[in-house]
Amino acid sequence: MLYLNQPAGLDAVLLLDEEAPLGISVDLDDVDLEFVDKTLSPEDAEWLFASAHLPKASLLRMEDGSVMLTASTAPEWTAFGEPLARSRYDL
């Protein structure tokens, strides 16, 4: 669901209207991103060339027409010896 009264939802709709090579699926718990090559048909094996399931992602349309994507994985705790280590990856 895209919320058009929110900047991210409106940007996503504008990108899709401009036929940007980007597919967006958002729900209340996490984000699924799929990057597709719109010059190919969905039946082609290389049509979907990247996908991710993330707890957080953001798209920002830049002034030059490009798109900036930032995303983060869920934090993970690892026990190694006595101390606990927390890690998270930012894309």
C-alpha positions in Angstrom: 0.0 0.0 0.0 1.4 3.4 -0.9 0.2 6.4 1.1 0.0 9.4 -1.3 -0.2 11.9 1.6 3.4 10.8 2.6 6.4 12.0 0.7 7.8 8.5 0.2 4.5 7.2 -1.2 4.1 10.1 -3.6 7.7 9.7 -4.8 7.2 5.9 -5.4 4.1 6.6 -7.5 5.9 9.3 -9.5 8.8 6.9 -10.1 6.4 4.2 -11.3 4.5 6.6 -13.5 7.8 7.6 -15.1 8.4 3.9 -15.8 11.4 3.8 -13.5 13.0 0.3 -13.4 11.8 -0.1 -9.8 9.1 -2.2 -8.2 8.0 -1.4 -4.6 6.1 -3.4 -2.1 5.6 -2.1 1.4 3.7 -3.3 4.4 3.5 -2.2 8.0 6.2 -4.7 9.3 8.9 -4.6 6.6 9.9 -3.8 3.0 10.3 -6.1 0.0 12.3 -4.6 -2.8 12.5 -6.0 -6.3 14.7 -4.5 -9.0 13.7 -5.5 -12.5 14.9 -4.7 -16.0 11.9 -3.2 -17.7 13.4 -3.6 -21.1 12.8 -7.3 -20.7 9.5 -9.2 -20.3 8.7 -10.9 -16.9 9.1 -14.3 -18.6 12.9 -13.6 -19.2 15.1 -15.2 -16.7 17.1 -12.0 -16.1 14.0 -9.8 -15.6 14.4 -9.8 -11.8 18.0 -9.0 -11.1 17.9 -8.2 -7.4 15.5 -8.5 -4.5 15.7 -7.9 -0.7 13.5 -8.4 2.3 14.4 -5.6 4.8 12.9 -4.1 7.9 13.6 -0.6 6.7 14.2 1.1 3.3 13.9 4.6 1.9 13.8 5.9 -1.7 14.8 9.5 -2.5 14.5 11.0 -6.0 17.5 13.2 -6.7 17.4 16.5 -8.7 19.2 14.9 -11.6 16.5 12.2 -11.9 18.5 9.4 -10.3 17.2 7.5 -7.3 19.0 7.0 -4.0 18.1 3.9 -2.0 19.1 3.5 1.7 18.2 0.4 3.6 19.2 -1.4 6.8 19.0 -5.0 8.0 17.6 -5.9 11.3 20.1 -5.7 14.2 21.5 -9.1 15.3 23.0 -10.0 18.6 25.9 -12.5 18.7 27.3 -14.1 21.8 31.0 -14.7 21.4 32.8 -15.5 24.7 31.4 -13.2 27.4 30.5 -10.0 25.6 27.5 -9.6 23.3 28.1 -8.0 19.9 25.3 -6.2 18.0 25.6 -5.8 14.2 23.5 -4.2 11.5 24.2 -3.7 7.9 23.4 -0.5 6.0 23.0 -0.5 2.3 
